[in-house]
Amino acid sequence: MSTKRLTHVPDEPKKLVTSQGDKDVVASLWAEYKSTGAEQARERLILNYAPLVKFVAGRVASGLPQSVDQADLVSYGVFGLIDAIDKFEPERGWKFETYAISRIKGAIIDELRSIDWVPRSVRNKAREVERAYSKLEAELHRTPEESEVAKEIGVTEAELQQILSQISYVGVVALDEVVGGGEQGSGGTTVGDMVAGSVGDPVAAFEV
């Protein structure tokens, strides 16, 4: 794996804030950090949102070979969380968790890309499927059905399933690029989404 590692990953709280009192505290931390740049407020925000890193790392790890250490993914993801905290603009009204998940996932994927261990044949298949999804999403203005994607690339649904299985097996999540890009809080269909299935509401995993 890459040598890019954090020397210390903050201990993770058991869950994100849920009570109104806790939310008020976090809101005050955001206000303090964004107005003064206070390092202590920044560190407390990192600790509060640390469970998101473990969640995203777990989702990414589910599509990777067992040889990939999830602790490495968590380490890469912390960089994404810190980047999200530094760049987030609370006044724009977006939910931080949604924005942070995208940044955390991006940081992990960027590091996996730098390793470049995905076989070329699988990489080519992934890009072909991704292009088909992108084209159909643009034409249909919705997520295409697998039958539509299969027709677009000239294979049967069974063959498409086999391709997706091959992609998932070797961890093509390292190629996970958002179709169409996006700004803070936006997203799109990715190869990782195709092979891993629906995540549902990731923020809900930390709410009671």
C-alpha positions as CSV (number, residue, x, y, z in Angstrom):
1,M,0.0,0.0,0.0
2,S,1.0,3.6,-0.3
3,T,3.2,5.2,2.4
4,K,0.8,8.1,2.7
5,R,-0.5,7.6,6.3
6,L,-1.6,9.7,9.2
7,T,0.6,9.3,12.2
8,H,-2.4,9.5,14.4
9,V,-6.1,8.9,13.7
10,P,-8.4,10.5,16.3
11,D,-10.4,8.2,18.5
12,E,-13.9,7.9,17.1
13,P,-17.0,8.7,19.2
14,K,-19.7,6.1,19.1
15,K,-22.1,8.2,17.1
16,L,-22.7,11.6,15.6
17,V,-24.6,14.2,17.7
18,T,-28.3,13.5,18.0
19,S,-29.8,15.7,20.7
20,Q,-30.6,19.4,20.1
21,G,-28.1,20.3,22.8
22,D,-25.3,18.5,21.0
23,K,-26.3,20.0,17.7
24,D,-26.1,23.5,19.3
25,V,-22.6,22.6,20.6
26,V,-21.5,21.5,17.1
27,A,-23.1,24.6,15.6
28,S,-21.0,26.8,17.9
29,L,-17.9,24.8,17.0
30,W,-18.5,25.5,13.3
31,A,-19.1,29.2,14.1
32,E,-15.9,29.4,16.1
33,Y,-13.7,27.5,13.6
34,K,-15.0,29.4,10.6
35,S,-14.7,32.8,12.2
36,T,-11.4,32.4,14.1
37,G,-9.7,29.2,12.7
38,A,-9.3,27.9,16.2
39,E,-7.4,24.6,16.1
40,Q,-9.2,23.2,19.1
41,A,-12.6,23.7,17.5
42,R,-11.3,22.0,14.3
43,E,-10.1,19.0,16.3
44,R,-13.4,18.7,18.1
45,L,-15.3,18.8,14.7
46,I,-13.0,16.0,13.4
47,L,-13.7,13.9,16.5
48,N,-17.4,14.4,16.1
49,Y,-17.6,13.4,12.5
50,A,-15.0,10.6,12.7
51,P,-17.7,7.9,12.5
52,L,-18.4,8.9,8.9
53,V,-14.8,7.9,7.9
54,K,-15.3,4.4,9.3
55,F,-18.6,4.1,7.6
56,V,-17.3,5.1,4.2
57,A,-14.2,3.0,4.6
58,G,-16.3,0.0,5.4
59,R,-18.5,0.6,2.3
60,V,-15.4,0.9,0.0
61,A,-13.7,-2.1,1.6
62,S,-16.7,-4.3,0.8
63,G,-15.9,-4.0,-2.9
64,L,-12.1,-4.6,-2.5
65,P,-10.0,-7.8,-2.1
66,Q,-9.4,-8.9,1.5
67,S,-5.7,-8.0,1.0
68,V,-6.6,-4.3,1.3
69,D,-6.4,-3.3,4.9
70,Q,-9.5,-1.3,6.0
71,A,-7.3,0.6,8.5
72,D,-5.5,2.0,5.5
73,L,-8.8,3.1,4.0
74,V,-9.7,4.8,7.3
75,S,-6.4,6.6,7.3
76,Y,-6.9,7.9,3.8
77,G,-10.5,8.9,4.6
78,V,-9.4,11.0,7.5
79,F,-7.6,13.3,5.0
80,G,-10.9,13.7,3.2
81,L,-12.8,14.5,6.4
82,I,-10.3,17.2,7.3
83,D,-10.5,18.6,3.8
84,A,-14.3,18.7,4.1
85,I,-14.2,20.5,7.4
86,D,-11.7,23.0,6.1
87,K,-13.7,23.7,2.9
88,F,-17.3,23.4,4.1
89,E,-19.3,26.6,4.0
90,P,-22.2,26.3,6.6
91,E,-23.8,29.4,5.3
92,R,-24.7,27.8,2.0
93,G,-27.2,25.5,3.8
94,W,-25.9,22.1,2.8
95,K,-25.9,19.2,5.2
96,F,-22.3,18.6,6.2
97,E,-22.6,14.8,6.5
98,T,-23.6,14.5,2.8
99,Y,-20.8,16.8,1.7
100,A,-18.2,15.0,3.9
101,I,-19.1,11.5,2.7
102,S,-18.3,12.6,-0.8
103,R,-15.0,14.1,0.2
104,I,-14.0,11.1,2.4
105,K,-14.9,8.7,-0.4
106,G,-13.0,10.8,-2.9
107,A,-9.8,10.8,-0.7
108,I,-9.9,7.0,-0.4
109,I,-10.4,6.5,-4.1
110,D,-7.7,9.0,-5.0
111,E,-5.2,7.0,-2.9
112,L,-6.4,3.7,-4.4
113,R,-5.9,5.1,-7.9
114,S,-2.4,6.1,-7.0
115,I,-1.7,2.4,-6.3
116,D,-3.0,1.5,-9.8
117,W,-3.4,-2.3,-9.1
118,V,-6.6,-2.8,-11.1
119,P,-6.0,-5.0,-14.2
120,R,-6.3,-3.2,-17.5
121,S,-8.9,-5.5,-18.9
122,V,-11.2,-4.9,-15.9
123,R,-10.5,-1.2,-16.0
124,N,-11.6,-1.1,-19.7
125,K,-14.8,-3.0,-18.8
126,A,-15.5,-0.6,-16.0
127,R,-15.1,2.4,-18.2
128,E,-17.3,1.0,-20.9
129,V,-20.1,0.3,-18.4
130,E,-19.6,3.7,-16.8
131,R,-19.8,5.5,-20.1
132,A,-23.0,3.6,-20.9
133,Y,-24.6,4.6,-17.6
134,S,-23.5,8.2,-18.1
135,K,-25.0,8.4,-21.6
136,L,-28.3,6.8,-20.6
137,E,-28.6,9.0,-17.5
138,A,-28.2,12.1,-19.7
139,E,-30.8,10.8,-22.3
140,L,-33.3,9.4,-19.8
141,H,-32.9,11.9,-17.0
142,R,-32.9,9.0,-14.5
143,T,-30.8,6.1,-13.5
144,P,-31.0,3.5,-16.3
145,E,-32.2,-0.1,-15.7
146,E,-29.6,-2.9,-16.1
147,S,-31.5,-4.1,-19.1
148,E,-31.0,-0.7,-20.8
149,V,-27.3,-0.7,-20.0
150,A,-26.9,-4.2,-21.3
151,K,-28.5,-3.2,-24.5
152,E,-26.4,-0.1,-24.8
153,I,-23.1,-2.1,-24.6
154,G,-24.4,-5.0,-26.7
155,V,-24.5,-7.8,-24.1
156,T,-27.2,-9.8,-22.3
157,E,-28.3,-8.9,-18.8
158,A,-26.6,-12.1,-17.6
159,E,-23.4,-11.0,-19.3
160,L,-23.7,-7.6,-17.7
161,Q,-24.1,-9.2,-14.3
162,Q,-21.0,-11.2,-14.9
163,I,-19.1,-8.1,-15.9
164,L,-20.2,-6.3,-12.7
165,S,-19.2,-9.3,-10.6
166,Q,-15.7,-9.2,-12.2
167,I,-15.5,-5.5,-11.5
168,S,-16.6,-5.9,-7.9
169,Y,-14.3,-8.8,-7.3
170,V,-11.1,-6.9,-8.2
171,G,-12.2,-3.8,-6.4
172,V,-13.0,-1.5,-9.3
173,V,-14.2,1.0,-6.7
174,A,-10.7,2.5,-7.2
175,L,-12.1,3.8,-10.5
176,D,-15.2,5.2,-8.9
177,E,-15.8,8.5,-10.6
178,V,-19.0,10.4,-10.2
179,V,-20.8,10.5,-13.6
180,G,-21.3,14.2,-14.5
181,G,-19.3,15.5,-11.6
182,G,-21.0,17.9,-9.1
183,E,-20.7,20.6,-6.5
184,Q,-21.0,20.4,-2.8
185,G,-23.8,18.1,-1.8
186,S,-24.5,16.8,-5.3
187,G,-23.8,13.3,-6.6
188,G,-24.3,10.9,-9.4
189,T,-24.3,7.2,-10.4
190,T,-20.8,5.6,-10.1
191,V,-19.3,2.3,-10.9
192,G,-19.0,1.6,-7.2
193,D,-22.8,2.3,-6.8
194,M,-23.5,-0.2,-9.6
195,V,-21.6,-3.1,-8.1
196,A,-22.2,-2.4,-4.4
197,G,-25.9,-1.7,-4.5
198,S,-27.8,1.1,-2.8
199,V,-26.2,2.5,0.3
200,G,-29.5,4.0,1.5
201,D,-29.1,7.0,3.9
202,P,-25.5,6.8,5.3
203,V,-26.2,9.5,7.8
204,A,-29.0,7.5,9.3
205,A,-26.5,4.8,10.3
206,F,-25.3,7.2,13.0
207,E,-28.7,8.5,14.2
208,V,-30.9,7.0,16.8
